[in-house]
Amino acid sequence: MSLKVGFLVNPYAGSGSRTGEKGSDSKRTMNPEVPERISRFFRHAPRSPLYFTPRLNMGENYIKGLGFNFNLLDVGREETSAEDTRKAVRMMVELGVSIITFAGGDGTARDICSELSEIGVDLPILGIPTGVKMHSGVFAQTPEASGRLLSLFVEGRAKEDITDVLDVDEEAYKEGIYKVKSYFKALTIRADTLSVPPKSEVPIEDVEGIAEFVTENIREDAYYVFGTGLTVKKIEKRLGYNDVNYLGVDLFLGKELLKKNVSYFDLLSMVNDRRVFIIVTPIGGQGFIFGRGNQEIGPEIVRRAGKEGIIIVSSRAKLDNIPCLRVDSGDPQVDELFTSFRVLIGYNEFFSMKVCKSITSLE
């Protein structure tokens, strides 16, 4: 008998990621990147299970025509809601699925866990990263990694683990106020660097040396894309811009601010033939430098900067809790350009770190 796998999609997840809107829980705009990311998942997903999926945009539209065996659940509409997600989860449990895979973000993970908790069932869940933040520990590094992880689970080669489902106050998040808390403990699956731990907080060290070194070496004829996070914004403050949004991406020409809170499309239109540098800091505990909370810095901008144009800044304490750096720009070909980086951890002080591989040989 085939293993039963639940598969559901939040088609709105990540819909504000490229435009700089910090969340999609209140949005009803389809994310145009969702179909491509799910396609990347299915290229590595196992064909032996029987998948159970909702109708239309909650699953059917993404799995049909790919040659997978699937049954449709009597739930799902063109415009979906969290209640549809909960109904789908309940049906999957009743049908005896062994795992639920989902495309979404932290909000979708919360909805799934809320229903599982109400039913009183411990069932592993695996996230295909398509949201904005994805701080929870149920997401794989990339869509490809999600597919590979599911294959390992079907083969009995992935281990189950308990992790935190985290989320933020989205209204506070949009105002630049960062509040994260754990809502649920969830069962998930892990295997090597395909899996990503939940975001963690680390003590903030003195970053004056980092800020001083970066500002001293800024080229007046180059663009600088400043990412999110306390360490990066400390550099902006040293340049004289104290009114910073810690969750926004800003564009500078040399030491002059051109535009705050830019979108990916702003960057594509404003960054022309000049040299471009990107300044980012890894997410604590996870190690992401692109693809989590800063999707405004999309793949084409990363490609234009190249490895030599990416300036990674971090406290040493944060790096001590990160096994490797992670890249999920939205374009796998761009992600594969990077194998290691030098991270600035003090005044002219660097620390070398490898980049996690999204698909790892686990033979």
PyMOL commands that set and color helices and strands:
alter all, ss='L'
color gray80, all
select helices_A, chain A and resi 34-42+56-58+60-63+82-95+106-119+143-154+170-174+192-194+208-216+230-238+264-270+299-305+307-309+316-319+332-335
alter helices_A, ss='H'
color red, helices_A
select strands_A, chain A and resi 4-9+50-53+70-72+99-104+125-129+159-168+180-190+223-226+250-253+256-259+276-280+288-290+310-313+326-327+340-346+349-354
alter strands_A, ss='S'
color yellow, strands_A
deselect
rebuild
show_as cartoon
